[in-house]
Amino acid sequence: MPANDSSATNPPLATPTAVRLPHYTKADQAEILGDGDDPFGVAETGLTFLPKDEHFGIRHGHGHGDQGDRLVAHAGLLRLRVAIGDVETEVAGVGGVAVAPDVRGQGLARRVLGAALDHARTMGPRHALLFCRPPLVPLYQRLGWHPLDTDVWVEQPGSRLVAMPLRTMVTPLRDDAAWPPGPVRLFSLPM
């Protein structure tokens, strides 16, 4: 989801609304990002990622109702157990964030992440956490996320524990939430 402004060539969408999706399939992902082998640009990490439990999306189209509407943005969400230093807690893991290339630069990432985070606030965790490629850090910072400058360990198949090569970012889900100091360990695959 590179931050690029293509609004000069693409007319803006009429104030699109992010909604909770009943499901999210590989075909839905392809509708947004195409059929490439590495739609998120993370294949070189060699990591295995978890599917998300909750899905939020934005549709745009010229059909009647949902007919003919195209999915143009997505964000996925799930609850994960983590240890931060010596504190065990849960976070809302955010992943699968995608905006179709032809509609980037129109605030769709903000809207779809906003819908996911609004839901995450009802789930209990005090923070949301995501992993992103380094070029996307400035975009997420503009959206209120903060990069962690500590080691983050995630599980991988075969009971391996590996250091996350992507940038880890967090955002509070409550006004009084302060991220504890110390290394971070997910008790699962990354999301």
Order of alpha helices (4+ residues) and beta strands (2+ residues): beta-alpha-beta-beta-beta-alpha-beta-alpha-beta-beta-beta-beta-beta
